[in-house]
Amino acid sequence: MSGQKTVTPTAESLVASAKAAKTRGLPPLEKWNPPFCGDLDMQIKRDGTWFYQGTPIGRRELVKLFATILWREGDKYFLVTPVEKVGITVEDAPFVAVDFEAEGTGEAQNLRFETNLGDFSVAGPNAPIRVVRDENTGEPSPYVRIRRNLEALIDRKSFYRLVDLGVHHEGWFGVWSGGEFFGIIPSDELPEA
């Protein structure tokens, strides 16, 4: 035995560690390298609702605290503190983009997205928009990067508004933001209006 006490992670221990490490802004997760402590029965559903042990977490401030320590490695998600790293399940994307504001037009346009937890991100080179289409139905699932490598699923009403702003560029129909063009669908696949 190494003499170290084995710790079983809980939501409560993560809250305590996250609060202890809380600084202004986002914690420096990239500087922390705690040991993996196992998986926690926590899930983020496609609609952005967080669950712990099968029950929705109703306290928005608690969800926002957990979101500040959310980390992604490949397709896996973790809550990370200076002393713990636990796996959680994310059904689709950890955030939902529930609204956006458009400023400017054409190539000078900026799209500022807001998430269900009050985070903001301006789409551009460091916060790309991407659209994944279902292989069977062709149904689009649009995403925008919010921070680090964490994305938000763009909700349906916001996606329809994006499409209203869409233009054709180099064979694609899409939108401009932050000096970048983000293709939504090849122009020749657009249905006739």
C-alpha positions as CSV (number, residue, x, y, z in Angstrom):
1,M,0.0,0.0,0.0
2,S,1.2,3.5,-0.8
3,G,-0.3,4.9,2.4
4,Q,-2.6,7.1,0.5
5,K,-6.3,7.1,1.4
6,T,-8.6,5.9,-1.4
7,V,-11.2,8.5,-2.1
8,T,-14.5,7.8,-3.7
9,P,-15.6,10.8,-5.7
10,T,-19.0,12.3,-5.1
11,A,-20.8,15.4,-6.4
12,E,-20.3,16.9,-2.9
13,S,-16.5,16.3,-3.0
14,L,-16.3,17.9,-6.5
15,V,-18.3,20.9,-5.4
16,A,-16.0,21.4,-2.4
17,S,-12.9,21.1,-4.6
18,A,-14.3,23.3,-7.3
19,K,-15.2,26.0,-4.8
20,A,-11.8,25.8,-3.2
21,A,-10.1,26.2,-6.6
22,K,-12.5,28.9,-7.8
23,T,-10.8,32.0,-9.2
24,R,-12.0,34.9,-11.3
25,G,-13.0,33.5,-14.6
26,L,-12.5,29.9,-15.6
27,P,-10.2,27.6,-13.5
28,P,-6.9,26.6,-15.2
29,L,-7.9,23.0,-16.0
30,E,-5.1,22.6,-18.5
31,K,-2.6,23.1,-15.7
32,W,-4.2,20.4,-13.4
33,N,-3.3,16.7,-13.8
34,P,-5.2,14.9,-11.0
35,P,-5.5,11.1,-11.0
36,F,-8.6,9.5,-12.6
37,C,-10.9,8.6,-9.8
38,G,-13.5,6.7,-11.8
39,D,-16.9,7.5,-13.3
40,L,-19.6,9.5,-11.6
41,D,-23.3,8.8,-12.2
42,M,-23.7,12.3,-13.8
43,Q,-25.1,12.9,-17.3
44,I,-25.8,15.9,-19.5
45,K,-28.8,15.3,-21.8
46,R,-29.1,16.6,-25.3
47,D,-31.4,19.4,-24.1
48,G,-28.6,20.7,-21.7
49,T,-30.2,19.3,-18.5
50,W,-27.7,17.9,-16.0
51,F,-28.6,14.8,-14.0
52,Y,-27.0,13.3,-10.9
53,Q,-27.9,9.7,-10.0
54,G,-30.9,9.9,-12.4
55,T,-32.3,13.1,-10.9
56,P,-32.1,16.5,-12.6
57,I,-29.9,19.0,-10.9
58,G,-32.3,21.9,-10.2
59,R,-29.8,24.4,-8.8
60,R,-28.6,26.5,-11.8
61,E,-25.6,27.8,-9.8
62,L,-24.5,24.3,-9.0
63,V,-24.7,23.3,-12.7
64,K,-22.8,26.4,-13.7
65,L,-20.1,25.5,-11.1
66,F,-19.8,22.0,-12.6
67,A,-19.6,23.5,-16.1
68,T,-16.5,25.5,-15.2
69,I,-14.6,22.3,-14.4
70,L,-15.8,20.4,-17.4
71,W,-13.0,18.9,-19.6
72,R,-13.1,16.9,-22.8
73,E,-10.5,14.4,-24.0
74,G,-11.4,12.9,-27.4
75,D,-15.0,11.8,-27.0
76,K,-14.9,11.5,-23.2
77,Y,-15.9,14.1,-20.7
78,F,-14.6,14.7,-17.2
79,L,-15.1,17.0,-14.2
80,V,-11.6,18.1,-13.1
81,T,-10.4,19.7,-9.9
82,P,-6.8,20.0,-8.6
83,V,-7.3,16.6,-6.8
84,E,-9.9,14.7,-8.7
85,K,-10.8,13.7,-12.3
86,V,-14.1,11.9,-12.8
87,G,-15.8,10.7,-15.9
88,I,-19.3,11.8,-16.8
89,T,-21.7,11.1,-19.7
90,V,-22.6,13.7,-22.2
91,E,-25.4,12.6,-24.5
92,D,-24.6,15.1,-27.3
93,A,-22.9,18.4,-26.5
94,P,-22.4,19.8,-23.0
95,F,-24.1,23.1,-23.8
96,V,-27.0,24.4,-25.8
97,A,-26.8,27.6,-27.7
98,V,-30.2,29.2,-27.0
99,D,-29.7,32.5,-28.7
100,F,-27.3,34.7,-30.7
101,E,-26.8,38.3,-31.8
102,A,-25.6,39.2,-35.2
103,E,-23.5,42.4,-35.6
104,G,-22.4,43.7,-39.0
105,T,-23.0,42.1,-42.4
106,G,-21.2,39.9,-44.9
107,E,-17.6,39.1,-44.2
108,A,-17.6,41.6,-41.3
109,Q,-20.4,39.9,-39.5
110,N,-20.0,38.6,-36.0
111,L,-22.3,36.0,-34.4
112,R,-22.3,36.1,-30.6
113,F,-23.9,33.0,-29.1
114,E,-25.3,32.6,-25.7
115,T,-25.6,29.2,-24.0
116,N,-28.2,27.8,-21.6
117,L,-25.8,28.5,-18.8
118,G,-25.1,32.1,-19.7
119,D,-21.7,31.6,-21.4
120,F,-21.0,33.7,-24.6
121,S,-18.9,32.9,-27.6
122,V,-18.3,34.8,-30.9
123,A,-18.0,32.3,-33.7
124,G,-14.8,32.6,-35.6
125,P,-11.4,30.9,-36.1
126,N,-11.2,29.8,-32.4
127,A,-15.0,29.1,-32.1
128,P,-16.0,27.4,-35.3
129,I,-19.5,26.5,-36.3
130,R,-20.0,23.0,-37.7
131,V,-23.0,21.1,-39.0
132,V,-23.3,17.3,-38.8
133,R,-26.0,15.8,-41.0
134,D,-27.7,12.5,-40.0
135,E,-26.7,9.9,-42.6
136,N,-30.2,8.5,-42.8
137,T,-32.5,11.5,-42.6
138,G,-30.2,14.4,-43.6
139,E,-31.3,16.3,-40.5
140,P,-28.7,18.8,-39.5
141,S,-27.2,19.1,-36.0
142,P,-25.4,22.5,-35.8
143,Y,-22.7,23.2,-33.1
144,V,-20.5,26.1,-32.1
145,R,-17.4,25.9,-29.9
146,I,-17.9,27.7,-26.6
147,R,-14.5,27.3,-24.9
148,R,-11.5,25.0,-24.9
149,N,-12.9,22.1,-27.0
150,L,-16.4,22.2,-25.6
151,E,-19.3,22.8,-27.9
152,A,-22.9,23.8,-27.8
153,L,-25.7,22.3,-29.8
154,I,-27.4,25.3,-31.6
155,D,-31.1,25.1,-30.8
156,R,-33.6,24.9,-33.6
157,K,-34.9,28.5,-33.4
158,S,-31.4,29.8,-33.5
159,F,-30.4,27.6,-36.4
160,Y,-33.4,28.8,-38.4
161,R,-32.3,32.4,-37.7
162,L,-28.8,31.4,-38.9
163,V,-30.2,30.0,-42.1
164,D,-32.0,33.3,-42.7
165,L,-28.6,35.0,-42.5
166,G,-27.0,32.5,-44.9
167,V,-25.2,33.3,-48.1
168,H,-23.6,31.4,-50.9
169,H,-19.8,31.2,-51.0
170,E,-17.5,29.0,-53.0
171,G,-20.2,26.3,-53.6
172,W,-21.5,26.4,-50.0
173,F,-24.5,28.0,-48.3
174,G,-23.5,29.2,-44.8
175,V,-22.7,32.1,-42.6
176,W,-19.9,34.5,-41.9
177,S,-18.6,35.3,-38.5
178,G,-15.3,36.5,-37.1
179,G,-13.8,36.7,-40.7
180,E,-14.5,33.0,-41.3
181,F,-17.1,31.4,-43.5
182,F,-18.9,28.4,-42.0
183,G,-20.6,26.1,-44.5
184,I,-24.0,24.7,-43.6
185,I,-24.8,22.7,-46.7
186,P,-23.4,22.5,-50.2
187,S,-25.2,25.0,-52.4
188,D,-26.3,22.4,-54.9
189,E,-28.0,20.4,-52.1
190,L,-30.2,23.2,-51.1
191,P,-33.9,22.5,-51.7
192,E,-35.6,24.7,-54.2
193,A,-37.7,27.4,-52.4
